Amino acid sequence: MLYTVFRILRFIFRLIVFLVALAAIAVIVGGGVWYFRTQGQGRTTIALNDMPGGREPQGVEDLALSLYLQSRADEINTPLSDDPTPVTFVVEMGETAVSIAVRLQDLGLITDATLFRRFLQYHGLDASLEAGEYQLRRNMTMREIAEALQHSRLREVTITIPEGWRAEQVADLLTAENIMDGSVFLAAVRQGVAIDHPLLADRPAGAGFEGYLFPDTYRLPAQAAPEDLLTRMLDNMQARLPIGWEGMASAQGLTFYEVLIVASIVEREAVVPEERPTIASVYLNRLQQDMYLQADPTVQYAMGYQPETGQWWKTPVTLEEYQKVNSPYNTYLYPGLPPGPICSPGADSILAVLQPAQTPYLFFVARGDGSHVFAETLEEHERNIELYQGQ
């Protein structure tokens, strides 16, 4: 009997202890919520600007974190300095909140890396920081820095490649615009390796990327590698090709690489856009009849840089000079196509070769206003030369 009474008393005692502990937890939690809603938010805020009223803590751990942050709210909302000098801060790809917070402290932008990381954690930002470039200042508070880190400014640069440029010109532009080291880019173009792309399937062994540097405007990450730009160029070219381009090239008896060779010549010859398909027809007709192409731009390409004028394309080129340029790119001396493209053809020039005008023309001569007059026979062509060029 006595033993039973003892067991009942022990159970009652344990129940009282449990209820007291439960009441204590309730008081602590309730007091925390009261403090957070009234005293804490009224005195100073740990909310982000896009959360003006703050947010309700979710669970005991979240409440504890909010109380911790509220106890250090003055530090969160007080800038470390009054220095307004901009500080460029870069978040690298895959960088953790811990690393970011430590670097911010090392740069003198915040006082406590752990406090800042806990602040990010409370607002759910510690796992969602994006790589990019940020402009911060030492007179910003922790809260303002946390807000700024939500709006990255990706470091990007823009480069526009004109139609008809050779690789050296593109490389010079990349250097001049401080996009990348042009000499490194040019070496990559000439080596023609390190990139695997469907458009390169029929490129001859040892050939570079001349002709594949598709002219357009490109956005690149800062400090991009040559492969970044080359891949974008190839992807862009592929996207701009007409549906069924493979069959069109085959119908002309050309590989895609050969299409680019002819298109690069058309690009350098054409001034009036509407003439591109007709100019393409002349060169394709000459190829079919085993005639020398006799294309001035190929000789200009072979002659290379002209120190006297600071240009890569010598113009005009005389008939006497044609005979002195001993290069497989000299289509006055060597039959068939030159070894490779001579420049970056645009989409219209490529399309002109894939879908040329159906003409009997084998010759053309410049009128002097950018347009050309076309001829089927040598006799007619010679008359046109005399008429328009006085020779």
C-alpha positions as CSV (number, residue, x, y, z in Angstrom):
1,M,0.0,0.0,0.0
2,L,2.8,2.4,1.0
3,Y,4.6,1.6,-2.2
4,T,1.6,2.4,-4.3
5,V,1.2,5.8,-2.6
6,F,4.9,6.5,-3.3
7,R,4.5,5.7,-7.0
8,I,1.5,8.1,-7.2
9,L,3.4,10.9,-5.5
10,R,6.4,10.4,-7.8
11,F,4.1,10.6,-10.9
12,I,2.5,13.8,-9.6
13,F,5.9,15.3,-8.9
14,R,7.1,14.5,-12.4
15,L,3.9,15.9,-13.9
16,I,4.4,19.2,-12.0
17,V,8.0,19.5,-13.1
18,F,6.9,18.8,-16.7
19,L,4.2,21.4,-16.5
20,V,6.5,24.0,-14.9
21,A,9.0,23.4,-17.7
22,L,6.4,23.6,-20.3
23,A,5.1,26.9,-18.8
24,A,8.7,28.2,-18.7
25,I,9.1,27.5,-22.4
26,A,5.8,29.1,-23.2
27,V,6.8,32.2,-21.2
28,I,10.2,32.4,-23.0
29,V,8.6,31.9,-26.4
30,G,5.8,34.3,-25.7
31,G,8.2,36.8,-24.3
32,G,10.4,36.5,-27.3
33,V,7.4,37.0,-29.6
34,W,6.2,40.0,-27.6
35,Y,9.7,41.5,-27.6
36,F,10.1,40.9,-31.4
37,R,6.7,42.4,-32.2
38,T,6.9,45.3,-29.9
39,Q,10.2,46.3,-28.4
40,G,12.5,45.0,-31.0
41,Q,10.8,46.2,-34.2
42,G,9.9,49.5,-32.5
43,R,13.5,50.2,-31.5
44,T,15.4,49.2,-34.7
45,T,14.8,46.8,-37.6
46,I,16.5,43.7,-39.0
47,A,14.1,43.6,-41.9
48,L,15.2,44.1,-45.5
49,N,13.8,47.0,-47.4
50,D,11.6,44.8,-49.4
51,M,10.2,43.4,-46.1
52,P,9.3,46.7,-44.3
53,G,7.3,45.0,-41.6
54,G,9.7,42.2,-41.0
55,R,8.6,38.6,-40.9
56,E,7.2,36.3,-38.3
57,P,9.8,33.8,-36.9
58,Q,9.0,30.2,-37.9
59,G,9.7,27.8,-35.1
60,V,11.9,28.0,-32.0
61,E,15.2,28.0,-33.8
62,D,14.1,30.8,-36.1
63,L,12.8,32.8,-33.1
64,A,16.2,32.3,-31.4
65,L,18.0,33.5,-34.5
66,S,15.7,36.6,-34.7
67,L,16.3,37.4,-31.0
68,Y,20.0,37.1,-31.6
69,L,19.9,39.4,-34.5
70,Q,17.6,41.8,-32.7
71,S,20.1,41.9,-29.8
72,R,22.7,43.1,-32.3
73,A,20.4,45.2,-34.4
74,D,22.5,48.4,-33.7
75,E,25.6,46.7,-35.2
76,I,23.5,45.5,-38.2
77,N,22.2,49.0,-38.9
78,T,25.4,51.0,-38.2
79,P,27.9,51.5,-41.0
80,L,31.5,50.6,-40.2
81,S,32.7,53.9,-41.7
82,D,31.6,57.2,-43.2
83,D,33.8,56.5,-46.3
84,P,31.6,56.8,-49.4
85,T,34.2,55.4,-51.8
86,P,32.8,52.7,-54.1
87,V,34.3,49.3,-53.6
88,T,33.9,46.7,-56.3
89,F,33.0,43.4,-54.8
90,V,32.9,40.3,-57.0
91,V,31.0,37.1,-56.0
92,E,32.5,34.2,-57.8
93,M,30.6,31.3,-59.3
94,G,29.8,28.7,-56.6
95,E,31.1,30.9,-53.8
96,T,29.5,30.2,-50.4
97,A,28.0,32.7,-48.0
98,V,30.7,31.9,-45.5
99,S,33.4,32.9,-47.9
100,I,31.5,36.0,-49.0
101,A,31.1,37.1,-45.4
102,V,34.7,36.6,-44.5
103,R,35.9,38.6,-47.6
104,L,33.5,41.4,-46.7
105,Q,35.0,41.6,-43.3
106,D,38.5,41.4,-44.6
107,L,37.7,44.4,-46.9
108,G,36.5,46.4,-44.0
109,L,32.9,46.5,-45.3
110,I,31.3,44.7,-42.2
111,T,32.4,44.2,-38.6
112,D,31.5,40.5,-38.1
113,A,31.3,37.8,-40.7
114,T,29.3,35.4,-38.6
115,L,26.7,38.1,-37.7
116,F,26.4,39.0,-41.4
117,R,26.0,35.3,-42.4
118,R,23.3,34.8,-39.8
119,F,21.5,37.8,-41.1
120,L,21.6,36.3,-44.6
121,Q,20.4,33.0,-43.2
122,Y,17.5,34.6,-41.4
123,H,16.3,36.1,-44.6
124,G,16.9,33.0,-46.7
125,L,19.7,34.6,-48.8
126,D,22.6,32.5,-47.7
127,A,21.9,29.9,-50.4
128,S,20.8,32.1,-53.2
129,L,23.6,34.6,-53.8
130,E,24.4,34.9,-57.5
131,A,27.8,35.4,-59.0
132,G,28.3,38.9,-60.3
133,E,29.8,42.3,-59.6
134,Y,28.6,44.6,-56.9
135,Q,29.3,48.2,-56.0
136,L,29.5,48.5,-52.2
137,R,30.7,51.2,-49.9
138,R,32.1,51.3,-46.3
139,N,29.4,53.7,-45.2
140,M,26.7,51.1,-46.0
141,T,25.2,49.1,-43.1
142,M,25.1,45.3,-43.0
143,R,21.4,45.5,-43.9
144,E,22.2,47.7,-46.9
145,I,25.0,45.4,-48.1
146,A,22.7,42.4,-47.8
147,E,20.1,44.2,-49.9
148,A,22.8,45.2,-52.5
149,L,23.9,41.6,-52.8
150,Q,20.5,40.7,-54.1
151,H,21.0,42.7,-57.3
152,S,24.1,41.5,-59.0
153,R,25.5,43.3,-62.0
154,L,27.1,40.6,-64.0
155,R,30.4,41.7,-65.5
156,E,29.8,41.7,-69.2
157,V,31.4,43.3,-72.2
158,T,30.0,43.9,-75.7
159,I,31.9,43.5,-78.9
160,T,30.6,44.1,-82.5
161,I,32.4,42.2,-85.3
162,P,31.8,43.9,-88.7
163,E,31.2,41.8,-91.8
164,G,34.1,41.2,-94.1
165,W,36.9,41.5,-91.5
166,R,39.8,39.1,-91.4
167,A,40.9,37.4,-88.2
168,E,43.7,39.9,-87.6
169,Q,41.3,42.8,-87.6
170,V,39.0,41.0,-85.1
171,A,42.0,40.4,-82.9
172,D,43.1,44.0,-83.1
173,L,39.6,45.1,-82.1
174,L,39.5,42.7,-79.1
175,T,42.7,44.2,-77.8
176,A,41.6,47.8,-78.5
177,E,38.3,47.3,-76.7
178,N,40.1,45.5,-73.8
179,I,37.9,42.5,-74.3
180,M,40.7,40.0,-74.3
181,D,44.3,39.6,-75.5
182,G,44.0,39.8,-79.3
183,S,47.2,37.9,-79.8
184,V,45.9,35.0,-77.8
185,F,42.6,35.0,-79.7
186,L,44.5,35.1,-83.0
187,A,46.6,32.2,-82.0
188,A,43.5,30.2,-81.1
189,V,42.0,31.1,-84.5
190,R,45.1,30.0,-86.4
191,Q,45.5,26.8,-84.4
192,G,41.9,25.8,-85.0
193,V,41.6,23.5,-82.0
194,A,40.0,23.3,-78.6
195,I,36.4,23.6,-80.0
196,D,34.1,20.8,-81.2
197,H,31.1,22.0,-83.2
198,P,28.9,20.5,-85.9
199,L,29.8,23.3,-88.4
200,L,33.4,22.3,-88.2
201,A,32.7,18.7,-89.4
202,D,34.0,19.2,-93.0
203,R,36.8,21.6,-92.2
204,P,40.1,20.3,-93.6
205,A,42.7,19.0,-91.1
206,G,44.9,21.8,-89.9
207,A,42.6,24.6,-91.0
208,G,41.9,27.5,-88.6
209,F,38.8,29.3,-87.7
210,E,39.1,32.1,-90.4
211,G,35.6,32.4,-92.0
212,Y,33.8,31.1,-88.9
213,L,34.1,34.3,-87.0
214,F,30.5,35.2,-87.6
215,P,30.0,39.0,-87.7
216,D,27.5,40.2,-85.1
217,T,27.3,41.9,-81.7
218,Y,28.2,39.6,-78.8
219,R,27.9,39.9,-75.0
220,L,30.7,38.2,-73.1
221,P,31.6,37.7,-69.5
222,A,34.5,39.9,-68.5
223,Q,37.9,38.2,-69.0
224,A,36.3,35.8,-71.4
225,A,38.6,33.2,-73.1
226,P,38.9,33.0,-76.9
227,E,36.9,29.8,-76.8
228,D,33.9,31.7,-75.2
229,L,33.7,34.0,-78.2
230,L,34.5,31.4,-80.8
231,T,31.7,29.1,-79.5
232,R,29.2,31.9,-79.5
233,M,30.2,32.8,-83.1
234,L,29.7,29.2,-84.3
235,D,26.4,28.8,-82.4
236,N,25.2,32.1,-83.9
237,M,26.2,31.2,-87.4
238,Q,24.4,27.8,-87.1
239,A,21.3,29.6,-85.9
240,R,21.3,32.0,-88.8
241,L,21.7,29.3,-91.5
242,P,18.5,28.6,-93.5
243,I,16.6,25.4,-93.1
244,G,18.0,22.8,-95.4
245,W,21.4,24.5,-95.9
246,E,23.2,21.2,-96.1
247,G,21.2,20.3,-99.2
248,M,21.7,23.7,-100.7
249,A,25.5,23.4,-100.3
250,S,25.4,20.0,-101.9
251,A,23.4,21.3,-104.8
252,Q,26.2,23.7,-105.5
253,G,28.8,20.9,-105.3
254,L,30.3,22.5,-102.2
255,T,31.1,21.5,-98.7
256,F,30.2,24.0,-96.0
257,Y,33.8,25.0,-95.7
258,E,33.9,25.8,-99.4
259,V,30.7,27.7,-99.1
260,L,32.4,29.9,-96.5
261,I,35.4,30.4,-98.9
262,V,33.2,31.6,-101.7
263,A,31.0,33.7,-99.3
264,S,34.1,35.4,-97.9
265,I,35.0,36.5,-101.4
266,V,31.5,37.7,-102.1
267,E,31.5,39.6,-98.8
268,R,34.6,41.5,-99.9
269,E,33.4,42.2,-103.4
270,A,29.8,43.2,-102.7
271,V,29.0,46.8,-101.9
272,V,25.4,46.8,-103.1
273,P,23.6,44.2,-101.0
274,E,21.2,43.2,-103.8
275,E,24.2,42.1,-106.0
276,R,25.4,39.4,-103.6
277,P,23.5,36.5,-105.3
278,T,24.7,37.7,-108.8
279,I,28.3,38.0,-107.7
280,A,28.1,34.6,-106.1
281,S,26.8,33.2,-109.4
282,V,29.8,34.5,-111.3
283,Y,32.3,32.7,-109.1
284,L,30.3,29.5,-109.0
285,N,30.0,29.6,-112.8
286,R,33.7,30.1,-113.2
287,L,34.4,27.2,-110.8
288,Q,32.1,24.9,-112.9
289,Q,34.0,25.9,-116.0
290,D,37.4,25.4,-114.5
291,M,38.3,29.0,-114.9
292,Y,40.6,31.0,-112.6
293,L,38.5,32.9,-110.1
294,Q,40.6,36.1,-110.6
295,A,39.1,37.6,-107.4
296,D,40.9,40.8,-106.3
297,P,40.1,40.3,-102.5
298,T,42.0,37.0,-102.4
299,V,45.2,38.8,-103.6
300,Q,44.6,41.6,-101.1
301,Y,44.3,38.9,-98.4
302,A,47.6,37.4,-99.5
303,M,49.3,40.8,-99.4
304,G,48.5,41.2,-95.7
305,Y,49.0,44.3,-93.6
306,Q,50.0,47.5,-95.4
307,P,52.3,49.6,-93.2
308,E,52.0,52.7,-95.4
309,T,48.2,53.0,-94.9
310,G,47.8,51.0,-91.7
311,Q,45.3,48.8,-93.4
312,W,44.9,45.1,-93.8
313,W,43.3,45.3,-97.3
314,K,45.4,47.0,-100.1
315,T,43.2,48.8,-102.5
316,P,43.4,49.3,-105.4
317,V,45.6,46.5,-106.5
318,T,47.1,46.7,-110.0
319,L,47.4,43.9,-112.5
320,E,51.2,44.2,-112.2
321,E,51.0,43.5,-108.5
322,Y,48.8,40.4,-109.1
323,Q,51.7,38.8,-110.9
324,K,54.1,39.4,-108.0
325,V,52.1,37.9,-105.2
326,N,53.1,34.3,-105.0
327,S,50.5,32.8,-102.7
328,P,48.0,30.0,-103.1
329,Y,45.5,32.8,-102.2
330,N,46.3,34.6,-105.4
331,T,43.4,33.3,-107.6
332,Y,45.0,35.0,-110.7
333,L,48.0,32.6,-110.4
334,Y,46.4,29.5,-108.8
335,P,43.2,27.8,-110.2
336,G,40.2,26.8,-108.1
337,L,39.3,28.0,-104.6
338,P,41.9,29.5,-102.3
339,P,43.0,27.3,-99.4
340,G,40.5,28.9,-97.0
341,P,38.1,31.8,-96.3
342,I,39.6,35.3,-96.5
343,C,37.3,37.0,-94.0
344,S,34.2,36.7,-91.9
345,P,31.2,36.5,-94.3
346,G,27.8,37.6,-93.0
347,A,24.5,35.7,-93.2
348,D,23.5,37.4,-96.5
349,S,26.8,36.5,-98.3
350,I,26.5,32.9,-97.1
351,L,22.9,32.7,-98.3
352,A,24.0,34.2,-101.6
353,V,26.3,31.2,-102.1
354,L,23.7,28.7,-100.9
355,Q,21.0,30.2,-103.2
356,P,22.9,32.1,-105.9
357,A,21.2,33.9,-108.8
358,Q,20.8,31.8,-111.9
359,T,22.9,33.7,-114.4
360,P,25.2,33.0,-117.4
361,Y,27.7,35.7,-116.1
362,L,31.4,35.0,-115.9
363,F,32.7,38.5,-115.4
364,F,31.9,41.7,-113.6
365,V,33.6,45.1,-113.3
366,A,33.0,48.0,-110.8
367,R,31.1,51.0,-112.1
368,G,32.7,53.3,-109.6
369,D,29.6,53.9,-107.5
370,G,29.8,50.6,-105.6
371,S,27.7,48.7,-108.1
372,H,28.9,46.3,-110.8
373,V,28.2,45.6,-114.5
374,F,28.1,41.9,-115.4
375,A,29.1,40.2,-118.6
376,E,28.8,36.7,-120.1
377,T,31.7,36.9,-122.6
378,L,35.3,38.2,-122.4
379,E,34.6,40.6,-125.3
380,E,31.7,42.1,-123.4
381,H,33.7,42.3,-120.2
382,E,36.5,44.1,-122.0
383,R,34.1,46.7,-123.4
384,N,32.7,47.2,-119.9
385,I,36.2,47.8,-118.5
386,E,36.9,50.4,-121.2
387,L,33.6,52.0,-120.6
388,Y,33.6,52.2,-116.8
389,Q,37.3,52.2,-116.0
390,G,38.8,53.7,-119.1
391,Q,41.3,51.0,-119.7
